[in-house]
């Protein structure tokens, strides 16, 4: 019995909103050590930008992410500043 290779993955172009949001969260990997937490937060932020989710101040607490080396309030401020750059 043999195993099939995994399917190819198409990456988002750098100009898309999805890629920009995921890049913002990935830049904060020093504060968010768990990769799945970063993905969950990025998805929630993407929904926020589409008008479906909560503000980053609420998301940092409600997504139950593990934060190291910074307070949740400071992390929310940093995320809010970067998200505002995308909105423009």
Secondary structure, DSSP 8 states (H G I E B T S, - for coil): -------------TTSHHHHHHHHHHHTTTT---HHHHHHHHHHHHHHHTTSS--HHHHHHHTT----SS-HHHHHHHHHHHHHHHH-
